[in-house]
Amino acid sequence: MLNKCYILTSYFQNQSADFFKSIRESDGLLICADGGQDIAKKWNLIPSLIIGDFDSSENSDIKNIRYPKEKDVTDTEACIIYALQESYTDITLLGGLGGRVDHTLGNLALLAKYHVVMIDNQNIVKCLKNETINVNANGYKYISVISFGNANAIVTLKGVKFPLKDYELPFDSTLGISNEITSSTAEITIQGTALIIQSKDL
């Protein structure tokens, strides 16, 4: 069964050679969302496919799927849809945080819609819906929990500096920002929907 797919977005803040080295050495499928091909070229990544309307990049000789500029999904979402249609089950968005706020918020919404993960060289972002996960620090100092959508989430945190038990976290609260993992593994339980963000200072 096909598994790992990376989708390189057209925006990647604070690019680093070390980060892209790990992607280059992975055996996962790499898809570029339109302008992501320019980032791929800079870091010697060879995508298998480019998807988009090519409004922010030049067309290339690599296999591509062209969408019209006026469409109902972003280039990044089009890439996710393609990967799911091709039976990929582990999808990671590369970049997509920072830059235009509308695109950042749209990408965060995709995490909730498709249960994908977003990473760059400073953050790992995922969306939990009524589930429990274990998280290792892995070099990320901070872990934050933010209720997502327009409803509060019930949050339980173990193995962190500021634990919580069945706490109703308001969707407009900053209480869950900048916690820290203090054990080998933190346990996070969410009832409802919340963003889980691991981050570090650069």
C-alpha positions in Angstrom: 0.0 0.0 0.0 1.3 3.5 -0.9 2.0 5.5 2.2 4.2 8.6 2.5 3.5 11.7 0.4 5.1 15.1 0.8 3.5 18.2 -0.7 5.8 21.2 -1.0 3.8 24.4 -0.8 4.8 27.6 -2.6 5.8 29.3 0.7 8.5 28.0 3.1 9.7 30.4 5.7 13.3 30.2 7.0 14.4 27.6 4.5 17.3 25.4 5.6 19.6 22.9 3.9 19.3 20.4 6.8 15.6 20.3 6.6 15.5 19.6 2.9 18.3 17.0 3.2 16.0 14.8 5.2 13.2 15.2 2.6 15.7 14.5 -0.3 16.7 11.2 1.4 13.1 10.1 2.0 11.5 7.6 -0.3 8.1 9.3 -0.1 6.4 10.8 -3.1 7.1 14.5 -3.6 4.4 16.7 -5.1 5.0 20.4 -5.6 2.0 22.8 -5.3 2.7 25.3 -8.2 5.4 27.6 -6.8 6.8 24.9 -4.6 8.8 23.8 -7.7 11.0 26.9 -7.3 11.8 25.9 -3.7 12.5 22.3 -4.9 14.9 23.6 -7.5 16.7 25.7 -5.0 17.4 22.7 -2.7 18.0 20.1 -5.4 14.7 18.2 -4.9 13.2 16.4 -7.8 9.4 16.2 -7.5 7.4 13.5 -9.2 4.6 15.8 -10.0 3.7 19.5 -10.0 0.0 20.5 -9.6 -1.4 24.0 -9.9 -2.5 26.9 -12.1 1.1 28.0 -12.6 0.3 31.6 -11.7 3.3 31.9 -9.4 5.9 29.8 -11.3 7.0 28.7 -14.7 5.9 25.4 -16.2 8.6 22.8 -16.2 9.5 19.5 -18.0 8.3 17.5 -14.9 5.0 15.8 -15.1 2.3 18.3 -14.2 -1.4 18.7 -13.8 -2.7 22.1 -14.7 -5.7 23.7 -13.1 -7.5 26.9 -14.2 -6.6 30.0 -12.2 -10.2 30.4 -11.2 -11.1 27.2 -9.2 -12.7 26.2 -6.0 -9.6 24.8 -4.3 -6.1 26.1 -3.7 -3.1 24.4 -5.4 -2.2 22.8 -2.1 -5.7 21.3 -1.6 -5.6 20.0 -5.2 -2.4 18.2 -4.3 -4.0 16.6 -1.3 -6.9 15.5 -3.3 -4.6 13.9 -5.9 -2.6 12.1 -3.2 -5.8 10.7 -1.6 -7.1 9.5 -4.9 -3.8 7.7 -5.4 -4.3 6.0 -2.0 -1.5 7.7 -0.1 -2.3 7.5 3.6 0.4 9.6 5.2 0.4 13.1 3.8 2.7 15.9 5.0 2.5 19.5 3.9 5.9 21.2 3.7 5.8 24.9 4.5 2.6 26.8 4.1 3.0 28.8 7.4 3.8 32.5 7.3 3.6 34.8 4.3 0.0 35.5 3.3 -2.3 35.1 6.2 -5.2 33.9 4.1 -3.1 31.1 2.7 -1.8 30.2 6.2 -5.4 30.0 7.6 -6.5 28.1 4.6 -3.7 25.5 5.1 -4.6 25.1 8.8 -8.2 24.4 7.7 -6.9 21.7 5.4 -5.3 19.9 8.5 -8.8 19.6 10.0 -10.5 18.6 6.7 -8.0 15.9 5.6 -6.1 14.9 8.8 -2.8 15.8 7.2 0.3 17.2 9.0 2.1 20.5 8.3 5.8 20.9 9.0 8.6 23.3 8.4 12.0 23.7 10.1 10.4 25.4 13.1 7.0 23.8 13.5 5.0 20.6 13.4 1.2 21.2 13.2 -1.5 18.7 13.3 -5.2 18.7 14.1 -6.8 16.3 16.5 -10.5 15.4 16.6 -11.7 13.3 19.5 -8.5 11.3 20.0 -5.5 10.7 22.2 -1.9 10.9 21.0 1.6 10.5 22.5 4.1 13.2 21.6 7.9 13.2 22.0 9.8 16.5 22.2 12.3 15.6 19.4 14.1 18.9 19.8 11.0 21.1 19.9 10.9 23.1 23.1 7.2 24.2 23.0 4.0 22.4 22.6 0.7 24.4 22.2 -2.9 23.4 22.1 -5.5 25.7 20.5 -9.2 24.9 20.2 -10.0 25.0 16.5 -13.2 26.2 14.9 -15.9 28.0 16.8 -16.3 25.5 19.7 -14.4 24.8 22.8 -12.4 21.6 23.1 -12.0 19.5 26.3 -8.3 19.0 26.8 -6.2 16.7 29.0 -2.5 17.0 29.0 0.0 14.7 30.8 3.8 14.8 30.9 4.0 18.6 30.4 5.0 21.6 32.5 1.4 22.8 32.9 -0.9 19.7 32.9 -4.6 19.9 32.4 -7.5 17.4 33.1 -10.8 17.6 31.2 -10.3 21.4 30.9 -12.7 23.2 28.6 -10.3 25.3 26.5 -12.2 28.3 24.9 -11.6 28.6 21.1 -10.6 32.2 21.7 -8.1 31.5 24.5 -4.3 31.7 24.5 -4.0 29.6 27.7 -2.7 26.6 25.7 0.2 28.4 24.1 3.9 27.6 24.9 3.6 24.6 27.2 6.6 22.3 27.5 7.1 18.6 27.4 8.8 17.5 30.7 8.6 13.7 30.4 9.9 11.3 27.7 6.5 11.4 26.2 3.5 13.7 26.6 0.0 12.4 26.3 -2.7 14.7 24.8 -6.4 13.9 24.8 -8.8 16.1 22.9 -12.6 16.0 22.9 -13.7 18.2 20.1 -11.2 19.7 17.7 -7.8 21.3 18.4 -4.6 22.2 16.8 -1.4 20.7 18.3 1.7 22.7 17.5 5.3 21.7 18.4 7.6 24.6 17.8 11.1 25.9 18.6 13.0 29.2 18.4 15.4 29.6 15.6 
